Amino acid sequence: MNRLFKKKPEKKKSLWKKVVDLALTDVRVAAGGMDHESLEELEERLLAADFGVPATLRLVDHVEELARRGKVRGLAGLREALVEEVRIILQPSVDAELQAAETPPTVYLMVGINGVGKTTSVAKLAHHLVAEGQSVMVAAADTFRAGAVEQLGIWAERIGAEFIRGQQGGDPAAVAFDALEAAQRRGTDVLLIDTAGRLHTNRGLMAELEKIDRVVRRQLDGAPHETLMVLDATVGQNAIRQVEHFKKVVEVSGIILAKMDSSARGGIVVALEQEYGIPVKLVGVGEGLEDLETFDVDAFLEGVFG
C-alpha cells in the first residue's frame, strides 16, 4: 500500500502542552519511590485528562511496580516511566499515516455522529490532498441536510476538488455508488465519501451506513481503504462509547480528532488506542482549511511529559 498525507517535519509540542496538563510537579515522588497517596493523585490526574480507566490503571500499575523495585526516583523517574509505557500503548500510531490503494481511486469513508465537525474535516482533508498534488472527488452521501451539502460543495469548488451530490432525500448508498463509478471512470486519485452524521442509537441510520459500506466494498476490491471516524475531542469519554457502537457496523481504521485545539483533555488519544487499538491519524487544530495535522506520537509525548 502507498501512503497519503505525509508527516510534516516540524513538531507541534505546544498544542499538547495546552491540551494535556497533568501537573506532574505536584505529584510527590520521594527518594524511596511513591506512596499510596501519590499514586492516587496520579490516577486522578490521568482520569481528569481523559486517559480512560483501562489506560490509567495500566499506567499507575506500571509506575507502582517500578517504584516497588526502586526504579522510579524523583520527578524525572516518574516522567520516564510514564513516557515509556504510553509510547508502548501508542506504538500502532507511530506509523499510522493514511493508506492508499495501489491503483486509484483510493476511497475514504468518513463517519461520525452529528455535530462533531465531520463535514469540515472532509473539507480539510480534501484541501491537504489537493495541495499534495492529488486529484480529489468529494461525494456528499448526506442526502438530508441540504445546508451541509451546499457548504461542502462550496468548499470543494474553492479547494479544486470535484463534487458529487444526490437528490434531496435520495438513497445515500446510490450516491456512493455513482461517485465511485465516476472516480474510476475519470481516474481520480482519492474519493472522499462524506456520510450523514448519525447517532449510534438510531438503528435505521446505522443500517443505512452499513449499506453504504457494503456497496463500496462490492464495487471496488479493497475499498474503503480507510474508514475514518471523526470525533469531537472535547467530549471526552463519550467519544469512546461512540467508537464502540460504530465499530459494530463498519471497520473503523483510524480516528480524526476534531476541535483538538479546544480540548484540555487530550489523553483521549491514549484511551482510544488502549481500549480499541484504533490509531488517531489526524487532529484538527483550528477552523481553517489548513488546520489538520498528522498525529505525531513524539510531539504528543514531548508536549505532555517534556
GIMO-V275423 format. One record per residue. N is the residue number from 0. PHI is phi in radians with two decimals (999 if undefined). PSI is psi in radians with two decimals (* if undefined). NEAR is the number of other C-alpha atoms within 10 Angstrom. Layout:
n-><N/N>
phi-><PHI/PHI>
psi-><PSI/PSI>
near-><NEAR/NEAR>
//
This chain:
n-><0/1/2/3/4/5/6/7/8/9/10/11/12/13/14/15/16/17/18/19/20/21/22/23/24/25/26/27/28/29/30/31/32/33/34/35/36/37/38/39/40/41/42/43/44/45/46/47/48/49/50/51/52/53/54/55/56/57/58/59/60/61/62/63/64/65/66/67/68/69/70/71/72/73/74/75/76/77/78/79/80/81/82/83/84/85/86/87/88/89/90/91/92/93/94/95/96/97/98/99/100/101/102/103/104/105/106/107/108/109/110/111/112/113/114/115/116/117/118/119/120/121/122/123/124/125/126/127/128/129/130/131/132/133/134/135/136/137/138/139/140/141/142/143/144/145/146/147/148/149/150/151/152/153/154/155/156/157/158/159/160/161/162/163/164/165/166/167/168/169/170/171/172/173/174/175/176/177/178/179/180/181/182/183/184/185/186/187/188/189/190/191/192/193/194/195/196/197/198/199/200/201/202/203/204/205/206/207/208/209/210/211/212/213/214/215/216/217/218/219/220/221/222/223/224/225/226/227/228/229/230/231/232/233/234/235/236/237/238/239/240/241/242/243/244/245/246/247/248/249/250/251/252/253/254/255/256/257/258/259/260/261/262/263/264/265/266/267/268/269/270/271/272/273/274/275/276/277/278/279/280/281/282/283/284/285/286/287/288/289/290/291/292/293/294/295/296/297/298/299/300/301/302/303/304/305>
phi-><999/-1.45/-2.28/-2.05/1.03/-1.14/-1.21/-1.48/-1.21/-1.35/-1.98/-1.64/-1.32/-1.06/-1.00/-1.27/-1.13/-1.32/-1.64/-2.29/-2.04/-1.46/0.84/-1.12/-1.10/-1.56/-1.55/-1.37/-2.17/-1.36/-1.02/-1.60/2.10/-2.21/-1.54/-1.05/-1.12/-1.17/-1.13/-1.13/-1.11/-1.09/-1.05/-1.11/-1.21/-1.14/-1.13/-1.14/-1.58/1.19/-1.27/1.41/-1.13/-1.02/-1.18/-1.08/-1.11/-1.09/-1.18/-1.16/-1.08/-1.11/-1.12/-1.10/-1.14/-1.14/-1.14/-1.08/-1.58/1.31/-1.82/-2.05/-2.21/1.29/-1.11/-1.08/-1.16/-1.12/-1.04/-1.06/-1.13/-1.20/-1.04/-1.03/-1.33/-1.15/-1.07/-1.11/-1.08/-1.55/-0.91/-1.07/-1.50/-1.04/-2.12/-1.65/-1.31/-1.12/-1.49/-2.29/-1.22/-1.14/-2.20/-1.01/-1.57/-1.47/-2.04/-1.99/-1.71/-1.80/-2.30/2.74/-1.48/-1.16/1.39/-1.61/1.68/-1.17/-1.11/-1.10/-1.15/-1.06/-1.09/-1.12/-1.13/-1.05/-1.03/-1.14/-1.16/-1.11/-1.10/-1.53/1.65/-1.51/-1.51/-2.22/-2.10/-1.95/-1.95/-1.59/-1.52/-1.69/-1.72/-1.96/-1.62/-1.04/-1.09/-1.15/-1.14/-1.08/-1.12/-1.13/-1.12/-1.13/-1.09/-1.03/-1.11/-1.13/-1.30/1.72/-1.84/-1.25/-2.38/-2.24/-2.33/-1.86/-1.28/-0.97/1.38/-1.35/-1.42/-1.04/-1.13/-1.19/-1.12/-1.08/-1.08/-1.11/-1.15/-1.17/-1.08/-1.17/-1.11/-1.16/-1.18/-1.62/1.25/-1.18/-1.23/-2.35/-1.98/-1.81/-1.83/-1.59/-1.59/-1.17/-1.13/-2.58/-1.27/-1.16/-1.48/-1.56/-1.08/-1.12/-1.23/-1.21/-1.16/-1.12/-1.12/-1.07/-1.18/-1.01/-1.06/-1.13/-1.12/-1.12/-1.12/-1.24/-1.39/-2.46/-1.06/1.59/-1.59/-1.24/-1.32/-2.52/-1.97/-1.78/-1.72/-1.60/-2.14/-1.50/-1.10/-1.44/-1.59/1.10/-1.17/-1.08/-1.10/-1.08/-1.14/-1.08/-1.05/-0.95/-1.36/-1.17/-1.12/-1.31/-1.94/-2.29/-1.55/-1.14/-1.82/-2.87/-2.03/-1.91/-1.60/-1.47/1.06/-1.10/-1.24/-1.76/-1.78/-1.96/-2.39/-1.26/-1.11/-1.02/-1.00/-1.24/-1.06/-1.10/-1.20/-1.16/-1.50/-2.26/1.13/-1.81/-1.31/-1.39/-1.70/-2.41/-2.27/-1.54/-2.15/2.97/-1.65/-1.33/-1.07/-1.48/-1.56/-2.42/-2.26/-1.17/-1.18/-2.02/-1.05/-1.09/-1.12/-1.06/-1.12/-1.19/-1.22/-1.41/-1.97/-1.24>
psi-><2.50/3.11/2.50/2.90/1.20/2.62/2.50/2.64/-0.53/2.64/2.21/1.47/-0.57/-0.61/-0.83/-0.51/-0.56/-0.71/-0.20/1.86/1.64/-0.28/0.91/-0.38/-0.32/-0.10/2.18/2.15/1.79/2.98/-0.57/0.15/-2.51/2.36/3.08/-0.71/-0.69/-0.70/-0.68/-0.68/-0.74/-0.75/-0.76/-0.67/-0.70/-0.74/-0.70/-0.47/0.18/0.58/-0.24/2.75/-0.89/-0.81/-0.69/-0.82/-0.68/-0.79/-0.75/-0.73/-0.68/-0.82/-0.74/-0.72/-0.76/-0.67/-0.68/-0.58/0.13/0.39/0.07/1.87/2.02/3.11/-0.65/-0.69/-0.66/-0.82/-0.79/-0.73/-0.73/-0.77/-0.77/-0.80/-0.66/-0.66/-0.68/-0.75/-0.72/0.12/-0.73/-0.37/-0.17/-0.72/0.72/0.88/2.80/2.34/2.66/2.67/2.62/-0.60/2.20/2.70/2.61/2.35/2.18/2.14/2.13/2.16/2.87/3.01/3.09/2.49/0.20/-0.12/0.44/-0.89/-0.67/-0.68/-0.62/-0.81/-0.73/-0.75/-0.74/-0.74/-0.80/-0.73/-0.73/-0.71/-0.47/0.07/0.17/2.54/2.29/2.41/2.33/2.20/2.17/1.60/0.28/1.78/0.23/-0.71/1.61/-0.69/-0.75/-0.67/-0.75/-0.74/-0.73/-0.65/-0.68/-0.76/-0.78/-0.75/-0.75/-0.67/-0.56/0.48/2.61/2.69/2.30/2.33/2.83/-3.08/2.53/2.18/0.12/-3.06/2.02/-0.61/-0.57/-0.62/-0.78/-0.73/-0.86/-0.69/-0.75/-0.68/-0.75/-0.70/-0.69/-0.74/-0.63/-0.11/0.55/2.45/-0.85/2.32/2.12/2.09/1.92/1.96/2.81/2.48/2.43/2.44/2.42/-0.23/-0.16/1.75/-0.65/-0.80/-0.57/-0.63/-0.61/-0.72/-0.71/-0.64/-0.74/-0.82/-0.75/-0.73/-0.75/-0.75/-0.67/-0.58/-0.55/2.09/2.27/-0.21/2.64/2.46/-0.38/2.40/1.87/2.13/2.19/2.22/2.56/1.99/-0.32/-0.16/-0.05/-2.29/-0.27/-0.50/-0.64/-0.77/-0.64/-0.80/-0.74/-0.76/-0.70/-0.56/-0.36/-0.28/-0.73/2.79/1.52/2.12/-0.29/2.84/2.43/2.03/1.83/2.77/0.54/-0.54/-0.23/0.00/2.53/0.29/1.05/0.04/-0.18/-0.47/-0.80/-0.71/-0.76/-0.74/-0.73/-0.74/-0.52/-0.12/0.44/2.10/2.51/2.04/-0.62/2.63/2.39/2.21/0.35/-3.08/-0.25/2.80/-0.47/-0.07/1.02/2.20/2.63/2.37/2.24/1.92/-0.76/-0.75/-0.68/-0.87/-0.73/-0.65/-0.68/-0.75/-0.15/*>
near-><10/11/12/17/18/13/14/10/6/8/16/17/17/13/20/23/20/17/22/23/19/20/11/17/10/11/19/18/21/13/12/14/22/23/14/9/11/16/18/14/14/22/19/13/18/23/21/17/21/25/27/22/16/13/24/23/15/15/23/18/14/16/25/21/13/18/21/14/11/13/16/24/18/16/18/14/17/23/18/16/20/17/19/13/16/19/17/13/20/21/15/15/22/16/13/21/20/20/17/22/20/11/11/15/27/26/25/22/26/25/25/27/20/14/12/21/20/26/26/21/25/25/26/22/21/26/23/20/20/17/14/12/9/16/20/26/26/26/29/26/29/26/20/16/13/13/9/16/23/13/13/22/21/13/21/23/11/11/19/15/22/16/19/20/21/21/14/13/11/14/16/27/23/17/23/30/19/16/25/28/15/15/23/18/10/12/13/18/21/26/28/27/29/26/25/25/21/19/15/20/11/9/11/11/15/19/12/18/24/17/17/23/20/15/18/23/14/11/13/17/10/14/22/26/20/22/20/25/25/30/30/22/28/22/15/23/19/14/21/17/11/17/21/15/14/22/13/12/16/20/15/21/20/21/26/29/30/26/22/23/20/17/22/20/25/27/28/27/25/24/26/24/21/22/16/13/17/21/25/30/23/24/23/28/18/14/15/11/18/15/18/23/21/18/26/22/21/15/19/24/19/16/20/24/20/13>
//
